[in-house]
Amino acid sequence: MIRGDSIIAAQVAEAADGWRLDRALAHALPDLSRERLKALMTSGKVLASDGTAASDPSRKARAGDRFDIHVPAPEPADNVAQDIALTVVFEDEHLIVVDKPAGLVVHPAAGNPDGTLVNALLHHCAGQLSGIGGVARPGIVHRIDKDTSGLLVAAKHDQAHEGLARQFKAHSIDRRYQAIVSGRPKTGSGTIDAPLARSSTNRKKIAIVQGGKRAVTHWSLVRPLREAALVECRLETGRTHQVRVHMASIGHPLVGDPVYGRARPQHREALETLGFRRQALHAAHLGFIHPVLRHALAFHSEVPADMQELLHHLHV
């Protein structure tokens, strides 16, 4: 045994025969992402049944092959607990649901080493956060962009994290966003089914790419505005920048989006007048099955004050 690691046993399924090994193991272990497994493999943490290291993620898997995955114990977090105000919507000994303000980064990364939601949660939860996400993002099961406001759930222990992760993977989480988009849709609702991946020309952007990860957004008109509209977007999948890219792809980018949109003159005036400096997107609804107690939970967050002001300014 590799000292300090927990061991997860996995067996390659019949259906995964001939797949890349990282894909086959991700299929067998839905609580570990393919990228996480790749990292474990290349660092010698995945051992075949004969004790040899399976360090090549691209090797072909064989049905029935068994592996031991040595998952390192969470390292002492470099993240410091910081007393940052949180709006707590729900909390028990298993999980916490918060209403994130726009401008707050979810987890530490290059350029944002602290002052994040993780730092705030470490303080609020006194260190009781799941370690599955690794050092940089303890407790974090999903994320929303820095400049998107709204509801987010975090896990306090690994069982809760695993249970929530399964629901996200199964796309059974009820997530609905409120967005102010440029232009008025010609229909009252629609579905955008377009795969997403990193742009080949700009790695900071997400683009619709054939062969990318499947992404589905169901949108509906809430009310028309002046050369704009308030829409609700229900996510069937949850990809990075999904709502922003999908709505832009049908000619209705989010008002204020600095990456995927270009402000119309009348919107530019409103944005400058109000000092609105973000994409007009709010994670308004979050529903899921409690990962431990198994009852249904659903939470709603009203559109925040800055978006309310923008809505008033663009009112017909």
PyMOL commands that set and color helices and strands:
alter all, ss='L'
color gray80, all
select helices_A, chain A and resi 14-16+21-28+34-42+117-124+158-169+242-249+265-274+305-313
alter helices_A, ss='H'
color red, helices_A
select strands_A, chain A and resi 5-11+46-48+66-72+88-91+95-100+149-155+174-182+189-193+196-198+206-208+216-225+228-235+281-289+296-300
alter strands_A, ss='S'
color yellow, strands_A
deselect
rebuild
show_as cartoon
